[in-house]
Amino acid sequence: MRFIESEVVELKSKVVGDICKEIIAFANTKGGTLYIGVADDGRVLGVENADRVTLQLNHMIRDSIKPDVTMFVHYETQTVDGKQILSVTVQKGTGRPYYLGSKGLKPSGVYVRNGTSADPATDTAIRMMIKETDGDSFETRRSLEQNLTFDAAKAQFARQKVPFDFAKMQTLGLVSQDGIYSNVALLLSDQCPSTIKAATFAGTEKEVFQDRREFSGSLFRQMDDLYAYLDLRNQTKATFQGLYRTDTKDYPEEALRETLMNSLVHRDYSFHASTLVSVYEDRIEVVSVGGLPSGIGLEDILLGLSVCRNPQLAAVFYRLALIEAYGTGMPKIMKAYAGTGLTPRIEVTPHAFKVTLPNCNAAAKEPAADLPKTNEEKILDVLAQAGAITRSEVDTLLNVSQSTANRILKRMVREGLLVQEGRGRMTRYQKKV
């Protein structure tokens, strides 16, 4: 019998430390056979004790490779040229991608067969294997990041007196039986890659920033941080009818809450773009990634029909009493504005969902045009006509000192309102596009 290495054949003179890479590569690709006791050139060397080698290799595979691949590995002792060798047949596994537990689900831990060698898999190859074996649902796929912590999630579960142990995580779809985290776990973990970007603008147009924030971490942390951010800007206006006082919030709290929950639960997390929250004088806009599921129209959503994009994530939020029955969010938002004479606006594109909440007190506020313009507004007005401005021109425009003008211009550059070009006396400032 002649042994030659190929795409489906690997030769090893003995069991070595990196032999698990070969097992992983076969299981992730087309399968193959590993012969132990045969040199690279095909010479039969044999093994001293085939049973002991089998036991040693079996322990290495069981301890080092995740998920469990042992059911796809078959051992057979063969006698060739009067010497015992071990034939290890590896089938293509159904739990791909298989990886070294010490390295994790990343290129340094995932291997594929390439010709006669076991090579690290690319990120793209890893994602394709996950998609093939786990399906198209983002939340049910295995997370590419497995080194996760859950400080924020534990606090949220404890707040609702719900246990957060391994059994509960399994029930909620966060982790598999062999301890592999899903993308739902990734979203709830402190390492969640998705973020929310919030900004507050002066007036009713997206021109002058008053404040900008980006919320990251677990979806639970983002939820709490964003609600606190919006609640701080949800001012109360008092009106009097005779002796009786009536307090009215800028935005109905229930509408604000339901809009926030909708953006978290129904977002398409397979895209990496951030959820955008914009606060204006007369409205709040929330734009989340992901349009309506196929076959569902906006009218259906407003009637209460719900086809949840992330049912497992929604189940977690439901279990924690953060949302009620599916399909109640949009009707609640509309109901919260009943009697105000205002109506929230819902806009949908193939890849985005936008909710606009009108400010209930905006109509009663003093017109912004009667207020004196800020220094920043005066500079932006000049730029709208001239295109560029120098520091000395700002001195004259605002009737301020050189140091004050420099301070104002640097702040506007830092806030993303202006772009600085040139140096020294040649420095000019333009409006950032």
Secondary structure, DSSP 8 states (H G I E B T S, - for coil): -----BTTEEEESS--TTHHHHHHHHHHTT-EEEEETB-TTS-B---S-HHHHHHHHHHHHHHHEES--GGGEEEEEEEETTEEEEEEEE---SS---EETTT-SSTTTBEEEETTEEEE--HHHHHHHHHHHH-S-TTTSB-S------HHHHHHHHHTT---SHHHHHHTTSB-TTS-BBHHHHHHSTT----EEEEEESTTSSSSEEEEEEE-SSHHHHHHHHHHHHHHH--EEEEEETTEEEEEESS-HHHHHHHHHHHHHS--TTS---EEEEE-SSEEEEEEE----TT--HHHHHHT----S-HHHHHHHHHTTSS-STT-HHHHHHHHTTTTT---EEEEETTEEEEEEE-TTGGGS--GGGS---HHHHHHHHHHHHS-B-HHHHHHHHT--HHHHHHHHHHHHHTTSEEEES-GGG-EEEE--
